[in-house]
Every structure is written in C-alpha cells, then in structure tokens.
Amino acid sequence: KAGVTQTPRYLIKTRGQQVTLSCSPISGHRSVSWYQQTPGQGLQFLFEYFSETQRNKGNFPGRFSGRQFSNSRSEMNVSTLELGDSALYLCASSLSTIQAYGYTFGSGTRLTVV
Amino acid sequence: DQQVKQNSPSLSVQEGRISILNCDYTNSMFDYFLWYKKYPAEGPTFLISISSIKDKNEDGRFTVFLNKSAKHLSLHIVPSQPGDSAVYFCAASAGNQFYFGTGTSLTVIP
C-alpha cells in the first residue's frame, strides 16, 4: 500500500517567485492537510481539504493557498515567496475525521527561498 | 499563540531506562491527544493516542498519560531503545484540526 507521496522532495526558489507543491494521499483517504515545519515552531497548520472543499484554514497569509482534486490529490501554492517561507512542508492524509488514528504524513518538501 | 507546548527541546536517556516526554496544553476543548515520532528526512509517524475521556492508554512499550485538570500529557517509553532516538511531537485536536507542539528530541544512549 503506497504511502503519502509528496513532490518534489527539495526545491530552491528565489524571493518573489511562486511555488506549487504536490501531495498524493493514501488511496481511499479523502482528507488532506498541510503543515509547515520550521525550527522552534513545530508543525503549523496551513489548511485541510476534504472532498475538494477546504474545511479548515490556519493562520497564514493569503499568499498560501491550496486545492484538492476529485482524486483527492492536493496541491499547495505559495506566491510572492519570502525568505521566511523556507521550511519543510508536510502533507498528511486520513480517512475522514477519525481523530484517534491521526494522520499519515508524507516525507515532506524542503523549500529553500534565497 | 502556542496551544500545545513541549517545554523540553531535548532529552537524553540510557538504554533500558524510562523516557518521559511531557506536553502541556491550554485549550480545554481538545478531545484527542496524539504522539508522533519523527526521524530526520522523514514525515512524522503516528505513535499512540488518547481520548479526553481516558487518563491512560498503553501500547507495548509506550504509555500515554492524560491529566486533564493539569492540562498535561506525558509519554512514557519503557524500556528505552537506541532506535527510539527521534523527535517526538505531541498533538491535540479540536474538530478537524490538529495542534502540534514544537517537539522534543530524544536520544537513547547505548
């Protein structure tokens, strides 16, 4: 059974550019969440999608957006990149709202903004 | 505003001894609490969870304790093994959103 797949694994972008990250959830998982991990800040929630609808959104500026497709694959976009956007971006999927079992995370996309 | 806090960034324990990782939270509406383990260059993996209606949940060498009155959560690993060396995140959920702590790096010394 394939896990959560995130592409690309590593990315280097220049300040002001935009970037799109991709996430393929585990087959059958309809909920996809995105997190940003930076040193000292832990995992910060970006947003959650369920059946192509954004169900929850964290406290990030509008430069961060996402979407989910009918096959549950999700993309996250960051426009007008800033140096502070350098982080590990993690995607996680789950069946629905079974919180007791948590998410299954992908290995992340390491974004470096220079 | 950090609703879930892990005040110890690192912990070192001898192999075979008990590892105790702590977590504090502020939101009394949290209904599930989870622990995740993360190795470098990998995503976090789910370890164990506990519902807010319980005070203890055990799974093999891992036990999670919940003290709701103190808004405190702890993970006990007994006996600790070198392969347990990783960063441990606690998380709490309210609705469909999880709130994560900043992590504690555990090193188990052989």
Contacts between the chains, C-beta under 8 A, distances in Angstrom:
chain1	res1	chain2	res2	distance
A	4	B	43	7.1
A	31	B	96	7.5
A	33	B	98	7.6
A	35	B	100	7.4
A	40	B	102	6.2
A	41	B	102	6.5
A	42	B	2	7.8
A	42	B	4	7.9
A	42	B	6	7.7
A	42	B	89	6.6
A	42	B	100	4.8
A	42	B	101	5.5
A	42	B	102	3.8
A	42	B	103	5.8
A	43	B	44	7.5
A	43	B	89	6.5
A	43	B	91	7.8
A	43	B	100	3.8
A	44	B	100	7.7
A	45	B	97	5.7
A	45	B	98	6.8
A	45	B	99	7.0
A	45	B	100	7.8
A	48	B	96	5.8
A	48	B	97	6.6
A	50	B	96	7.5
A	55	B	96	5.7
A	56	B	95	7.2
A	56	B	96	5.4
A	56	B	97	4.8
A	58	B	97	7.7
A	90	B	43	5.5
A	90	B	44	7.4
A	92	B	43	7.4
A	97	B	96	5.6
A	99	B	31	7.2
A	99	B	32	4.2
A	99	B	34	7.9
A	99	B	49	7.7
A	99	B	93	4.6
A	99	B	96	7.9
A	99	B	98	7.7
A	100	B	32	5.8
A	100	B	49	5.0
A	100	B	51	6.6
A	101	B	46	6.9
A	101	B	49	7.0
A	102	B	34	4.8
A	102	B	36	7.1
A	102	B	46	4.1
A	102	B	49	6.3
A	102	B	91	7.4
A	102	B	98	7.5
A	103	B	46	7.0
A	103	B	98	7.3
A	104	B	45	8.0
A	104	B	46	7.2
A	105	B	36	7.8
A	105	B	43	3.2
A	105	B	44	5.0
A	105	B	45	7.0
A	106	B	43	5.1
A	107	B	41	6.9
A	107	B	42	5.4
A	107	B	43	5.0
A	108	B	43	5.6
